[in-house]
Amino acid sequence: MYLINKITNENMKIEISNYILRELPEWFGIEKSIVEYVENLKDKDFYAVFDNKLPLGFICIKYNNPYTAEIYVMGILKNHHRKGIGKKLIQKCEEELKCCTIKYLMVKTLGESHPDENYKKTRQFYSKAGFYPLEEIKEIWGKENPCLIMVKNI
Ligand SMILES: CC(C)(COP(=O)(O)OP(=O)(O)OC[C@H]1O[C@@H](n2cnc3c(N)ncnc32)[C@H](O)[C@@H]1OP(=O)(O)O)[C@@H](O)C(=O)NCCC(=O)NCCS
């Protein structure tokens, strides 16, 4: 039975995100961006999923304005993919966000004009979770990494 906890302790956020992101090199293969994610998520909402006290994954939420929140980064250990954990993490965030003025949950991910097969699966996950593509923008992460913005009404 998985347990989802909201984590407020900064050291725990750092420890869990560092561990999980480094276990996902197919998605998070650039050292500089791992360091940046871990540094920047300290002051954001953070939920982690545990099995017997062991972290299996996390999601981090950033508030862009009173109406829109964003999945800043999320990841689940590979041998626990397709067990419904990502879906549960998003549901947990949505429950929390429904209590305030937030109307939209957005996410930035690699767009389909990039051939990467791993991010294709990521987009399939977000689509299944109810996110719709808004626009692919090459100016955000550069033309090598087309950034797709997806959004969900919550
Ligand atoms: C994307 C990710 C968070 C999804 O988490 P997950 O726990 O594996 O996903 P779930 O089991 O909750 O999947 C829910 C549904 O999404 C869809 N889905 C998930 N993974 C999929 C895949 N690899 N291929 C196709 N559809 C997929 C399916 O419809 C699935 O339901 P089903 O298994 O009943 O068919 C996880 O795979 C991950 O950590 N990926 C690497 C890091 C990453 O991409 N992070 C996001 C960066 S923007």
Ligand as a Chemical Component Dictionary entry (heavy atoms), coordinates in Angstrom:
data_LIG
# 
_chem_comp.id                   LIG 
_chem_comp.type                 NON-POLYMER 
_chem_comp.pdbx_formal_charge   0 
_chem_comp.three_letter_code    LIG 
# 
loop_
_chem_comp_atom.comp_id 
_chem_comp_atom.atom_id 
_chem_comp_atom.alt_atom_id 
_chem_comp_atom.type_symbol 
_chem_comp_atom.charge 
_chem_comp_atom.model_Cartn_x 
_chem_comp_atom.model_Cartn_y 
_chem_comp_atom.model_Cartn_z 
_chem_comp_atom.pdbx_ordinal 
LIG C1  C1  C 0 5.516  10.004 -16.398 1  
LIG C2  C2  C 0 5.429  9.255  -15.068 2  
LIG C3  C3  C 0 5.437  10.277 -13.913 3  
LIG C4  C4  C 0 4.112  8.477  -15.055 4  
LIG O1  O1  O 0 3.956  7.827  -13.810 5  
LIG P1  P1  P 0 3.410  6.326  -13.700 6  
LIG O2  O2  O 0 3.193  6.047  -12.265 7  
LIG O3  O3  O 0 4.324  5.432  -14.456 8  
LIG O4  O4  O 0 2.028  6.432  -14.491 9  
LIG P2  P2  P 0 0.632  5.716  -14.136 10 
LIG O5  O5  O 0 0.873  4.272  -13.847 11 
LIG O6  O6  O 0 -0.069 6.503  -13.086 12 
LIG O7  O7  O 0 -0.119 5.836  -15.541 13 
LIG C5  C5  C 0 -1.454 6.308  -15.674 14 
LIG C6  C6  C 0 -1.853 6.170  -17.141 15 
LIG O8  O8  O 0 -1.023 7.001  -17.965 16 
LIG C7  C7  C 0 -0.730 6.335  -19.215 17 
LIG N1  N1  N 0 0.690  5.982  -19.273 18 
LIG C8  C8  C 0 1.585  6.011  -18.261 19 
LIG N2  N2  N 0 2.798  5.593  -18.686 20 
LIG C9  C9  C 0 2.638  5.278  -19.988 21 
LIG C10 C10 C 0 3.530  4.763  -20.969 22 
LIG N3  N3  N 0 4.789  4.466  -20.666 23 
LIG N4  N4  N 0 3.060  4.531  -22.214 24 
LIG C11 C11 C 0 1.762  4.797  -22.521 25 
LIG N5  N5  N 0 0.872  5.277  -21.623 26 
LIG C12 C12 C 0 1.311  5.522  -20.381 27 
LIG C13 C13 C 0 -1.546 5.052  -19.195 28 
LIG O9  O9  O 0 -2.812 5.331  -19.770 29 
LIG C14 C14 C 0 -1.676 4.779  -17.706 30 
LIG O10 O10 O 0 -2.801 3.993  -17.368 31 
LIG P3  P3  P 0 -2.770 2.383  -17.588 32 
LIG O11 O11 O 0 -1.454 1.892  -17.044 33 
LIG O12 O12 O 0 -3.950 1.917  -16.810 34 
LIG O13 O13 O 0 -2.872 2.171  -19.066 35 
LIG C15 C15 C 0 6.582  8.239  -14.897 36 
LIG O14 O14 O 0 6.548  7.327  -15.945 37 
LIG C16 C16 C 0 7.964  8.879  -14.814 38 
LIG O15 O15 O 0 8.464  9.131  -13.723 39 
LIG N6  N6  N 0 8.586  9.099  -16.005 40 
LIG C17 C17 C 0 9.936  9.628  -16.036 41 
LIG C18 C18 C 0 10.047 11.060 -15.613 42 
LIG C19 C19 C 0 9.091  11.988 -16.322 43 
LIG O16 O16 O 0 8.718  11.811 -17.474 44 
LIG N7  N7  N 0 8.701  13.042 -15.590 45 
LIG C20 C20 C 0 7.871  14.100 -16.113 46 
LIG C21 C21 C 0 8.766  15.117 -16.739 47 
LIG S1  S1  S 0 7.847  16.460 -17.426 48 
# 
loop_
_chem_comp_bond.comp_id 
_chem_comp_bond.atom_id_1 
_chem_comp_bond.atom_id_2 
_chem_comp_bond.value_order 
_chem_comp_bond.pdbx_ordinal 
LIG C1  C2  SING 1  
LIG C2  C3  SING 2  
LIG C2  C4  SING 3  
LIG C2  C15 SING 4  
LIG C4  O1  SING 5  
LIG O1  P1  SING 6  
LIG P1  O2  DOUB 7  
LIG P1  O3  SING 8  
LIG P1  O4  SING 9  
LIG O4  P2  SING 10 
LIG P2  O5  DOUB 11 
LIG P2  O6  SING 12 
LIG P2  O7  SING 13 
LIG O7  C5  SING 14 
LIG C5  C6  SING 15 
LIG C6  O8  SING 16 
LIG C6  C14 SING 17 
LIG O8  C7  SING 18 
LIG C7  N1  SING 19 
LIG C7  C13 SING 20 
LIG N1  C8  SING 21 
LIG N1  C12 SING 22 
LIG C8  N2  DOUB 23 
LIG N2  C9  SING 24 
LIG C9  C10 SING 25 
LIG C9  C12 DOUB 26 
LIG C10 N3  SING 27 
LIG C10 N4  DOUB 28 
LIG N4  C11 SING 29 
LIG C11 N5  DOUB 30 
LIG N5  C12 SING 31 
LIG C13 O9  SING 32 
LIG C13 C14 SING 33 
LIG C14 O10 SING 34 
LIG O10 P3  SING 35 
LIG P3  O11 DOUB 36 
LIG P3  O12 SING 37 
LIG P3  O13 SING 38 
LIG C15 O14 SING 39 
LIG C15 C16 SING 40 
LIG C16 O15 DOUB 41 
LIG C16 N6  SING 42 
LIG N6  C17 SING 43 
LIG C17 C18 SING 44 
LIG C18 C19 SING 45 
LIG C19 O16 DOUB 46 
LIG C19 N7  SING 47 
LIG N7  C20 SING 48 
LIG C20 C21 SING 49 
LIG C21 S1  SING 50 
# 
